Amino acid sequence: MLNAANNQPPHHVVIVGGGFGGLYAAQSLRKAPVKVTLIDKRNFHLFQPLLYQVATGGLSAGDISSPLRAVLSRHKNTQVLMGEVTDVDAKQQKITLNDQELSYDTLIVATGVSHHYFGNEQWAEKAPGLKTVENALDIRRRVFLAFEAAEKETDPEKRRAWLTFVIVGGGPTGVELAGALAELAHNTLKDDFRSIDTSEAQILLLEGIDRVLPPYPPDLSAKAQASLEDLGVTVQTNTLVTNIDDNLVTIRRGDQIEQIPSQTILWAAGMKASKMGEILSKATGTQCDRAGRVIVQPDLTILDYPNIFVIGDLANFPHQYEDGKPLPGVAPVAMQEGQYVANLIKKRFKGETLPAFHYKDYGSLAVIGRHAAVVDFGFIKFSGFLAWLIWTFVHIFFLIEFDNKILVMIQWGWNYFTRKQGARLITNQEPVAPIEVQEESNYRTPVKA
């Protein structure tokens, strides 16, 4: 039982990470008899499911970001600190930040995941992933600089390379990026340039297994691929990327090796745990999986440390499914885990507990493009306009602040009727390097699907 005696300092709950899991935990502890400290490297909560729209100019970064201090300003028991945790002393119940040390009674870690290049970290600079605002703005810069460079390029082969966009990974992020880029090239930008026809842009989506959207049922994967191809995306499954270098993507399909010249390569193929997984493992001796995620107990605690919780994408929760498969790394999982941990902490004050955590899966949604999405509610699966409409309203509903909901609704309404995306800004511009396209026979010019 937690000590809530009046002559004792309030129980101190430290939450590391202001994503969905950490924020929902903090909000759920608003009226609890505890002191809450929320720590994050950024001063804002990011609605990651819509990052791809920032990357393709559909929304501004501020439309999907909410200052943590503003969100929690009415939570009088909560303090927000901007900082990065560098160490944990589980025995002494202390954490070390860049510039200070904090004691805790309960620790909640929800720092998520980063990109995983499967041992090829040198690819990161050439093929950025999409997990942060900085990633989205970098991708946006690369995409629109590619069109600008193509407008000035007179050599057909070099121009083709500027207008070739390669996305590695056919999961939800890759599918959404591919669809948004296709709509951008074939609709939004089609009247904006004079020397190029943007509809000639090649959008290639590469997936290592036999279908896109692997977590979804095969029939929905097939419908998603058909929708992408209708938009002009070339989908290549059973395709492995073996190298990324000098604006070339080397791929292998069976025994066939090919090279694709491209100035814009985007990564959506894998994720690995943040370094907090390694820090916790060293501090507690807990096990991590191959991706670095912390393997948690049924109540989301670390083995032998009932006052340390790990939630969200950083947690490997293998207790729900018979085959030991972990819960998916999606926002609803993190939200429910944050609320569960907060409720468990409140129960402990009363000398009570809760049953093991159980994720309630209300379904999965993925958008492909205008009027195209897939929905899997378990008892029913469908695609098309209705799925797209449901996806739209669900994402607006879960935006954190009311003004963001209004801004996104207005922006989406304007984009829908005009097909114009107003956030097509090139920021932090770097010089565009010339591309050298060789003429060897093993080079391949992609063909539209």
N, C-alpha and C positions, 0 to 999 in steps of 0.2 A: 504493500500500500504506500502511496506517495504521501509525504509529510506536508500537510497543508496548514499546520498550526500557525496561529496568528503571530507568534513571537519568532517565527523563522522567516528567513528571506523567501520570496516566492520561488516556486519550482521553476528552473530556467530551462526552457526548450529552445535549443539552437537548431535552426533549419538552414541547411546549406543548399542553395539553388532556388531561384525564383521562377522556375518553369511551372508547368501545370501541377506536378505533384507537390512541390514546395509551397506554391501559392495557395492551393486548395487546403493544405494542412494548416497554414497560417490563418486563413479565413475561418476555418472551422474551430480554431482555438480562441476566437475573439472574446467569448464570454467565460472562458475557463480561468480558474484561479492560478494562472501561470504567467511568467514573464517570457515573451517570445522575442527572439532575435533572428531575423532573416538576413542571410548573407548571400550576396551574388556579385559576380564580377562585373555585371552590367547594372545600371540603375533602372532597368525596365524589364517588364515581362513581355516576351515575344510570342505571338500566336503563330507558331511554326507551320501549321497546315497551309497557310496562305503565303508563305515565303516565295513560292514559285511565281506568284503574281507580281511581287516586287521585282523579282529577277527578270521578268519579261515586260515590265512597264505598265502593268495593269493597275497597280496600287503603289502608293508611296509607303516608305518604311514606317512613318508615323501612324498610318492607318491601322497597322496591325501590332502596334507596340503601346504599352501602357506603363507609365512611370510607377515603380513599385511603391514609392512613398505616397503617391496620390491614391493608389488602390487601397492601401492600408492606413490611410491618414486617420480614419475614425476608429481604428483599433488601438485604444489607449494603452493596451498591454504589450504592444508590438513595436520594436525598434528595427529599422532597416539599416544595414551597413553595406557599403560597397567595398568589396575586398575579395581576395582569393585565399582559400584554405590551403596551406602547404604541408600541414602535419596534424596528426591526431594522436593524443596520448590517452588511450582507452582506460588505462589503470587509474590515472589521475583525473580523468574526465575533463580534459582540456583540449582545445584546438588552437593551432597556431596559424595566424594570418600573416600577410606580408609585413605588417607593422604593429601587430599587437597579439595578445594571447587572451583567450576567453575560456572560462569554465562553463560547464554545462551539467545539467542533471539528466536531461534526455537529448539525444542527438538524432536529427532526421537528415539523411543525406539524399539529395535528389538532383544530382548534377548532370544526369543524362549521358549522352554519347557524342562521339565525334566521328569523322570519316575514317574509313578503314580501306587502305590501299593494298592490303594483303602482302605486306613486305616490300611494296614498291613506293615508299614514301616520296621518292623523287618525282612521282607523277603529280603530286599535290599542286605544284605551281602551274603545271601545264593543264591540269584538269580539275578545277575547283569543284568542291561539293557544295551542298546547300543546307547548312544548319544554322547560320547566324545572319544577322542583318548585313554584316560586312561581306559575307559570301554572296548574298543576294545582290548587293550593289556592285560587287566585282563582276558577277555574271552579267548583270545588266550593262555594265560598261563594255564588256567584251562583245556581247551580242550586237549592240548598236554601233560600236566601232567597226565591227565586221561589215555591216551594211555600208557604212561611210567609206571604208577602204575599197569595197567592191565598186562603189560609184566612181572612184577615181582610177581604178585599175583598167588598163587597156589590154593586157594579155589575157586571153580567154581561160587558160589553164589556171593562172593565178587567181583570176576572178572566181572561178568555180570553187577553188579552195576556200576563198573568203565566204562563199555562200553555202558551204557545207558545214552543218552543225551535227556533231556526234554526241549522243548521250549514252553513257555506259551504265546499264542497269535498268531493268524493266519492271521494277516495283512501282508503288504508287507515286513516289517522287519523280522517277524517270518518265512515267506515263503522263503525269500532269505537265512536266516541263516540255515534253515532246509535243503534246497537244497545243499548249500555249504558244510555243515557237512557230508551229505550223499556222495557227490562226494569225499570228503577228505577221509572218512573211506573206501569206496568201490573201489576207484581207486588210489588216490595219495599215500596212506600209505600201500597198500596191500602187497608190497614186502619188507617193511622196518623193520618188526618185526619177531621174530622167535618163540616166545612162544604163540602168539595170532594171530588169524585171524581177522584183523580189519574189514573185511566185515561182521562179526557177530555183529558189533555195532548196537544198536537199537536207531534210531532217532525218537523221538515221538514229534509230533506237536499237541498241545492242543488248541482248539478254543471253546469259550463259546456259539457261535450261530451255525446255521446249515450249514455254509460253510466257507471256507477260503476266503481271499481277499474280505471282505464284501463290500468295495466301488465299486467293479467291477460288471459287469453284471453277473447273475447266470451262464450263459453258460461258461464264461471265468473262473469263480471260479471252475467249475467242471473240466475244462481242466487243470487248475493249480493243482488241487488235484490229477488228474490222472497222471500228470507228476511227481509230488512228489512221488507218490506210485511206479511209474516205477523206480525211483531212490533208492527205498528201505525205504522211510520215511513212518512211521505209522501215519496217520492223524486221530485224534479223534475230531469230532465236537460235539456240544451240551454237552461239558465237562467243568465243572467249577472246578477251583483249590480252595480248602477250607483251605489248610494249607501246609506250607513248613517248615520242621523242621527235624534236625538230618539226613540229606541226604535222606529224604522221601518226596515225593509229594503226598498229599492226594487229590483225585479228586472225584467229584460227577457227575454221569450220571443218571439223573432221580432220582430214589430212591436208586440206587446202589452206595456204597462208596467203593473206592479202594485205595490202597497205592502202590506207585511205588518207589522202591529203586533206587536212582540215585546220583552219585557224581557230576554231571554237570547239573545244572538247569539254564536256561537262560530266561530272562523276555522280552517280546515284546508285552505286553497286554494293556498298557495304558500310557497316557502322561498327565502331568499337567503343568500349566504355571510356568515360573520362578518366583522368589519372587518379581521381578519388577512389576508384576501385582498387588500384594498387596501394594507395596510402592506407585504406582500411584493412587490406589484406596483411600488410606489414604490421599494423597496429594491433590487430586482433587474432591473426592467424587464420582468418576465415578463408574459405575456398572461393575462387573465381572461375568462371568458365573460360573457354578459349577466346571469347571476345572481351574478356576482362570484366564482365558483369559479376556482381557479388551474388553468390547463392544464399538466399535468405530462408528463414524459417517460416512455417505457416502463418505466423503473426507478423511477418515482414521484419523481424529482428535478425541480428547476427547471432550465430551460435555462441552461447556462453555470455552474451552481452545483451540482456533484455532491455537495456536503455538506449541501444543504438538501432535505429531503423534505417533501412535502405529502400527507397521507392522509385517508381518511374522506370525509365529506360536503363538506369544503372543496375536495377535489381533483376536477378534471374529467379523467378518464382516457379519452381517445377512441381508444385503440389496439386494443381487443379486437374491436370489431364493424366490419364493412366499411363501414357507413354513418357511422362516426364518432360514433355515439351514446355518450354517457358511461355509465359504470357507474351502477347505481341507488344512491340514497342510503339504503342499508339497513345494519343492523348487521353482517351477515356480510362485506360488502365491507370495512368498516373493520377488522374483526378480522383478515382475511387480509392486508390491506395492512400492518397493524402487525407481524404476524409476518414478512412478507416483508422489510420494511425492517430489522428486527432481524437476520434471517439474512444479509442482504446486508452489513450492517456487520461482522458476525463473519467473513464470507468475505473482506472486504477486508483484514483483519488478516493473512490468509494469502496475500495477493497474488492472490486469486481473485475471481470475480464470479458472478452468477447470471443466468439467462435473464430476459427481460422478464417483468414481473408478469403473471399470468393469473388471473383470478377464476374459481374453481370454483363454479358456481351449482348448489347442491343443491336449490333449489326455493324457492317463496314460499308464505307462509301468511297468511291474514287471518281474524280472528274476527268474526262478526256478533252472536252472542248464545248463549244456552244451547243446546247441541247443534247450533249452526250455525256453520260455518266453511267456507272454501274453501282447497284445497291444489293447488298446481301444481308437480309434481316433474319437469316436462318430458316424461318418458316416460309419465306417468300424471297425470290431473287428476280430482279428485273433490271432493265437498262433503258436508255433513251431519255426523252424529255422529262417525264415524271421523276426519274432518278436524278436528273440534273437539277430540277426544281427543289427536290428534297435536300440534295447536297447544299444548294445555295442557302436555304433557310436554316439548316443545321449549323453551318459555319457562322452565319450572322448571329445566331442565338448564343453561341459559345464564345464570341468575342467578349473580352473582359469588361470594357467600359462602354457606357451607353453612347457617348459621343463617337466612339469607334464604330459601333453598330450603324449609327446614322450615316457617318462618312462613307462607310463601305457600301451601304445600300444605295446612296446617291451615286457614288462612283460606278458601281456595277450597273445601275440603271442607265446612266449616261453611256457607258461602254456598250451596253446591249443595243441601244437604239442607234448609236452613231458608228459603232465598230471602231471607235477611236480610243486609244489608251493614252491618258494624259501624262503619265509619269515616265516618259521616254527620255530621261535626262542622262547624259554622259558626264559622270563626275569622277574626280581623281584620275583624270585622263593621263595616260602614259603614251609615249611615242609608239606608233604602230610600226612594228618591224616588217621589212619586206619579206615576202615568202619566196622560197626557191622551190619550184615544182619540177621534179625530174621527169623523164619520159620513159623510164623502164617499163617493161611489159607487165611487171607484177603490180604496178599501180592500177587502181581500179576507180573508174568514175561511177559513183552510185547512180542508180536509176530509180526514179520514183515508183512507188508501189501503185 
